[in-house]
Amino acid sequence: MPPSTAKYPYDDLLRTNIAGIEMRTPVLTASGTFGFGEEFADCVDLARLGGVMVKGTTLAPRRGNDGVRIAETPQGMLNCIGLENPGVEHFLTEILPRIQPYGMNVIVNISGSSVEDYAEIAERLNVDGVAALEINISCPNVREGGIVFGTDPRAAADVVRAVVSASEKPVIAKLSPNVTSITEMALAVEEAGADAISLINTLVGMQIDIHRRCPVLGNRTGGLSGPAVKPVAVRMVWDVAHVVHVPVIGMGGISSWEDAVQFFLAGASAVAVGTANFVDPTVTMKICDGLGYYLHENHCSNIAEIIAKAWK
């Protein structure tokens, strides 16, 4: 059973609501770094988290990319997993019933190769136990000649509209940092109906083996995450929070409560922890503890009192 809330004396200061989702704390876990939540149940109070953004889910099962999928980098990691997952049907019939008893907000990260894919997944996920959908718009749009949804404002907006139309759940659009203007992307998905925006996804990077004289990753390039990307993520959260009216969920390199505070001060209403979960499986609990104590020490009555307070 989850630990008693008496162990967390400052959690009342952390309660929040994002896009209609009641959250015990504003600390979530980023998709692809926390499995389906159950893998961390022995060391994390899952119900204490604001939500678990589960592993990216597609219509059909995917085996992912061949070759090396993960490479460590200074202050981070590269990955090219390739959206390996068991598919939406397996998630609904096998995984969701197992994880519901943990009492966490289950936020399903969805990916597709076409607008129709996204809409169909969203429709299938109109079930009890799913708190919200997070749209991964960093996948190739196969039907439109390989355009990446996440770098074209019009394509991103098309996906968001389709998911919003098909879904009864709050819709969170996850933005890629690999764009010319992050604010243009944010405004496009907000106008299309997104209830919240999460950012950033990974940066495109590469690492080369100097002895074999070839890229380390089987896919050549991969997504860079971890502490190295935090300054980029903080800046993009700052920029986006200044122009949109929906909540922003900040992520990218958060590994301590001090990191999380930076995101709140920049304008985030919640944060998600990713790569740090691989280093310390209990890091989210430590961040919740630190955030609560920070609010208490600064005489704040709730987390909202520090959001965007770095703005001048």
Disulfide bonds with the S-S distance in Angstrom:
none
